[in-house]
Amino acid sequence: MTFKLIGKDFIPHDVVAKVTGSAKYAEDFRAEGMVFCRLLTSPMPHARVKHIDATEALKMEGVLGMITADDIPAGPPGFAPSLTREPMYVGEPILAVAAISEQAAEDCIEKIKIDYEPLPFTHDPLESLFPGGKDARGDGFNIGTLAGLPPGKIKWTAADFARVKQGEQLPMGKPAEEWAFGDVDAEFKKCKVVYEEPFVTASLAHHSMEPRSAMAYWQNGKCFVHASLQSQAFALPPLAQMLGLKPEEVVLIAEYCGGGFGSKGTAYPCMVIPAYLSKKIGKPVMMRISRAEEFYLGSARNAFQGNIKVGFDAAGKLLAADVYVVQDSGAHVSFWDYRAVGDALALVYQPNAMRWRGLPVFTNAPTRTAQRGPGQNQLACVMEPLVDRAARELKLDRVEIRKRNNPVNGSGGSPGPDGKRTVVPSAYLRDALDKGRAKFNWDERMKRSGRKNGPRVTGIGVGQAFHPSGFAGFDGLLCLKPDGKLHIHTGIGNLGTFSHSGTSRIAAEVLKIDWEDCVIERGDSRRNLPWNIGQFGSNTSYTMTRTNYVAAQDMLAKLREIAAQDLGGKPEDYDVDGKNVFAKSNPSKSLSYGDAAKRAIALGGKFDGHDLPKDINPMTQASATALAGSGLIGVAKDNLPWTGQPSAFAACFIEIELDTETGMHRIVDLVSVADCGTVIHPKGLETQIKGGAVQGIGMASLERLVFDPQNGLPANVGLHQQKPPSYLDLPAEMHTDAVDKPDPSNPVGAKGIGEPLMGASASALLCAISDAMGGHVFNRTPVLPDMIVNQLAGRPQPRKPLSINTQ
Amino acid sequence: MSQPTADQFTGYSRREFIKRVIASGAAVSAAAYMYGGLTGCSRKGRAAGGVERLVSLNINGQVRRVDVLPNESLAMTLRYKLGLTGTKLGCDRGECGACTVVIDDIAYNSCSTLTHTVRARKVLTIEGLAGPNGELHPVQKAFVEELAPQCGFCTPGQVMSACALLKHNPRPTRDEARVAMSGNLCRCGAYDNYLNGVLRAAAAGGAA
């Protein structure tokens, strides 16, 4: 297929606002009479608030009111509340005070007397699983996850623990969930090499640059919320629910979002605090979130303690895998990273037989949520160095051994509830490896592997990762106005990928209209937005090209019908050229787009949005109804065929110099390649590839949460102590490429991009460090300089293999 | 290669900043913003916040008269009293660089600069870069061409750091640019594109 817009660069409408500072994020809004609020947060990892005495404090000058957990309805059991009487992590909000200034609110909070009863806490899932061991929550639940596994309780037996060496082997008692396919034992028996290792992957903060500040007020019966959200339409119903309102009673403005990486995917509990306060005091309330508060409320990746057993035949084929993941889920119900480990292993490495077991355990760590490649990227960090170990032992090329195991189009992933394995419409990971291999000059560089230059040793690494990347069933909504402009209504968010525009271009492509004649409507629920998925899970490129495609097809059909009605003949006699709908046999017989829009308004009914399809979502119904009569409406639900789980893949190649005296490394070169289907927006893709690679470097070698096990306090709050990569942690230049082969299940061949790029670079860096150390595998992320120096000096590591949340 | 630092030009370090805040009667808290909010919202005469004083500031070439608390940071004055919200607060403690502004041609973290210390100095914010008809500064133009921003929250700070760099070193090498920009964190990881932008702006005469 040849495209006019798809695959071409363009200047997204919001990039100029970003470089000029005119882009408005949540904290940039002001409202008449706006006041401020501050939070009182828990100083303890787990406590019960027995009594709050705020009588005197609330009489202080400038103080306007307070809300506590009593003022906000609680959510479902296990889910994080907005305010709580049983804080389960340091930094959990207990109450909020509104005042004419932040200073006044702070002064008031200083005067509030709280009687806390300290409760038992834990930062180690294995402690909670031990019979009689301390639990993170006071409600009797110690396990649970966001979807499918309601909060419950699991304790392992003393015998489970007695079977293993404490801290060095995972006890592997009863899991919460498990699946298997093939004959695992029989396949292990056939293997030439088998490795069984305990592993730990640390938690790391999302560290969104924009703290999740929010401003809210009530006007004419509606609640206006300015918030920092990755998503727009998708976040509205849960936000309304948290406010006890109907979606149409909430105005959500989230036009810009200063980074989320999974942590702002949908409405989150603290964002309703200013709305409730505003309702109580009758003034607009701004809640500015500090960097420290963002550390607590802004989420972190789920950490793992696990055990992995993998076996390869002499040719390097993975025959069997057996993985057990214990997830450190933080204090409240969190994402299912532990499940994604099994999904990713089954798909990316295609073992003949496999067993997966998982158990998500609550601890007294701050909120955790999905973070870029939740689970898949941890698995990449665990698995890829083991693949290298096999390659080394079996004397195989490290790229070739990966290709031998990679999936192809139609390959199966993990088994679903019915036992059947999901299939992927397309998988071009082998092509990504080949492209990267050539661009990186792998064969030439491998000659330098292990080369010494004073204390510095060269290490070469390759890594790969995957993420499922797309959904179906959401709606598209377009309106062609009498002035000939096409308004593309998109309910997706603005995470910084520019895909709100990139995926809208498919509508312009179908209608052949100039991009300059298109207007993107987004970022504010008053702009009549359709029901769309959230901007998470690397799904936007796939899901939103489908919705815009079906809406554009609906509009195209209506243009032809109008032309046929007005000019005679049948709809199929007509075609469009981007300005006019014309008779194929006689192009002079035509109607301009603007005139067609006027005719649509005159005709009414389905043409101008007065009659709508029955299967679209109520949100889309309401938006299309509001637009009715203003132009030619294209609206449809994405009922295109679903032929399997669309899946994005990535490969990354890294050369480092490892300083054996300091344990520090320098990245000499980096090449990342995405298997993302058809490239929609080359420049945007390039930035996503590089950004993913940068975050992977942080995950592999810099970032981790540390908690003091004695007092339960976080040891590294903020950007300095848990530093994300900076300009100086990266190679001087980064290189990118894409396979650019279409996914057959998407009208333009698009599929996801963002998440696997992080796992690919993280695992490539771990493999490069391992390579520079002669093949040593740490089975832990991040790999820190002290670990490297200890290993090279033959000293024991200060932490046990399963120690978690440690320095 | 060494870029001029704030300390070199003013003899005014972060430690000095904290000392001055303490001297002005305010508590220093890492976890909390301790400022009065909007004009007229501070409680005059109270020890904690001190008393607002009317000062004249030179912001983006204009003289602006504004009531300022002794412990007020320039970022808060810009954002909450002068309506210049392009300057972002990412950490409010000099870790991230999102609040970078240029004062007398030097890049500063405006979250860690007391407003009353910039009287009689020229403050340039992101809003003051584009020309009168909206034509973008060469750095802004280059950042658009390189699609350098992703989420965009760190972008104003990145732009201002790049402007200060090019003022002093109109043709930096990639390594020089990387060091000069290294105080500006970007969680999206758009560093490579920002660097491409800085070099593109330099080639286009970005010191303007």
Chai-1 contact restraints between the chains, C-beta under 6 A:
chainA,res_idxA,chainB,res_idxB,connection_type,confidence,min_distance_angstrom,max_distance_angstrom,comment,restraint_id
A,V15,B,V144,contact,1.0,0.0,6.0,A-B,restraint_1
A,K18,B,P149,contact,1.0,0.0,6.0,A-B,restraint_2
A,K18,B,G152,contact,1.0,0.0,6.0,A-B,restraint_3
A,K18,B,T155,contact,1.0,0.0,6.0,A-B,restraint_4
A,V19,B,Q140,contact,1.0,0.0,6.0,A-B,restraint_5
A,V19,B,F143,contact,1.0,0.0,6.0,A-B,restraint_6
A,V19,B,V144,contact,1.0,0.0,6.0,A-B,restraint_7
A,V19,B,T155,contact,1.0,0.0,6.0,A-B,restraint_8
A,V19,B,V159,contact,1.0,0.0,6.0,A-B,restraint_9
A,T20,B,A130,contact,1.0,0.0,6.0,A-B,restraint_10
A,G21,B,G86,contact,1.0,0.0,6.0,A-B,restraint_11
A,G21,B,I126,contact,1.0,0.0,6.0,A-B,restraint_12
A,G21,B,E127,contact,1.0,0.0,6.0,A-B,restraint_13
A,G21,B,P156,contact,1.0,0.0,6.0,A-B,restraint_14
A,A23,B,G152,contact,1.0,0.0,6.0,A-B,restraint_15
A,D28,B,T85,contact,1.0,0.0,6.0,A-B,restraint_16
A,F36,B,G37,contact,1.0,0.0,6.0,A-B,restraint_17
A,G62,B,R43,contact,1.0,0.0,6.0,A-B,restraint_18
A,I100,B,C41,contact,1.0,0.0,6.0,A-B,restraint_19
A,S101,B,G36,contact,1.0,0.0,6.0,A-B,restraint_20
A,S101,B,G37,contact,1.0,0.0,6.0,A-B,restraint_21
A,S101,B,C41,contact,1.0,0.0,6.0,A-B,restraint_22
A,S101,B,S42,contact,1.0,0.0,6.0,A-B,restraint_23
A,E102,B,Y33,contact,1.0,0.0,6.0,A-B,restraint_24
A,E102,B,Y35,contact,1.0,0.0,6.0,A-B,restraint_25
A,E102,B,G37,contact,1.0,0.0,6.0,A-B,restraint_26
A,Q103,B,M34,contact,1.0,0.0,6.0,A-B,restraint_27
A,Q103,B,G36,contact,1.0,0.0,6.0,A-B,restraint_28
A,Q103,B,G49,contact,1.0,0.0,6.0,A-B,restraint_29
A,E106,B,A32,contact,1.0,0.0,6.0,A-B,restraint_30
A,H207,B,R187,contact,1.0,0.0,6.0,A-B,restraint_31
A,M209,B,G90,contact,1.0,0.0,6.0,A-B,restraint_32
A,M209,B,F153,contact,1.0,0.0,6.0,A-B,restraint_33
A,M209,B,C154,contact,1.0,0.0,6.0,A-B,restraint_34
A,M209,B,R187,contact,1.0,0.0,6.0,A-B,restraint_35
A,E210,B,F153,contact,1.0,0.0,6.0,A-B,restraint_36
A,G258,B,C151,contact,1.0,0.0,6.0,A-B,restraint_37
A,G258,B,F153,contact,1.0,0.0,6.0,A-B,restraint_38
A,G259,B,C151,contact,1.0,0.0,6.0,A-B,restraint_39
A,G259,B,R187,contact,1.0,0.0,6.0,A-B,restraint_40
A,R291,B,C91,contact,1.0,0.0,6.0,A-B,restraint_41
A,A292,B,A31,contact,1.0,0.0,6.0,A-B,restraint_42
A,G496,B,Q150,contact,1.0,0.0,6.0,A-B,restraint_43
A,G496,B,C151,contact,1.0,0.0,6.0,A-B,restraint_44
A,G496,B,C188,contact,1.0,0.0,6.0,A-B,restraint_45
A,K683,B,L147,contact,1.0,0.0,6.0,A-B,restraint_46
A,T687,B,L147,contact,1.0,0.0,6.0,A-B,restraint_47
A,T687,B,Q150,contact,1.0,0.0,6.0,A-B,restraint_48
A,T687,B,A190,contact,1.0,0.0,6.0,A-B,restraint_49
A,T687,B,N193,contact,1.0,0.0,6.0,A-B,restraint_50
A,K690,B,D192,contact,1.0,0.0,6.0,A-B,restraint_51
A,G691,B,C188,contact,1.0,0.0,6.0,A-B,restraint_52
A,G691,B,G189,contact,1.0,0.0,6.0,A-B,restraint_53
A,G691,B,A190,contact,1.0,0.0,6.0,A-B,restraint_54
A,V694,B,G189,contact,1.0,0.0,6.0,A-B,restraint_55
A,Q695,B,G189,contact,1.0,0.0,6.0,A-B,restraint_56
A,L719,B,C91,contact,1.0,0.0,6.0,A-B,restraint_57
A,L719,B,E95,contact,1.0,0.0,6.0,A-B,restraint_58
A,L719,B,C96,contact,1.0,0.0,6.0,A-B,restraint_59
A,H720,B,E95,contact,1.0,0.0,6.0,A-B,restraint_60
A,P724,B,R187,contact,1.0,0.0,6.0,A-B,restraint_61
A,S726,B,S182,contact,1.0,0.0,6.0,A-B,restraint_62
A,S726,B,L185,contact,1.0,0.0,6.0,A-B,restraint_63
A,Y727,B,R178,contact,1.0,0.0,6.0,A-B,restraint_64
A,Y727,B,M181,contact,1.0,0.0,6.0,A-B,restraint_65
A,Y727,B,S182,contact,1.0,0.0,6.0,A-B,restraint_66
A,Y727,B,Y191,contact,1.0,0.0,6.0,A-B,restraint_67
A,L728,B,S182,contact,1.0,0.0,6.0,A-B,restraint_68
A,L730,B,Y191,contact,1.0,0.0,6.0,A-B,restraint_69
A,A732,B,R174,contact,1.0,0.0,6.0,A-B,restraint_70
A,M734,B,D192,contact,1.0,0.0,6.0,A-B,restraint_71
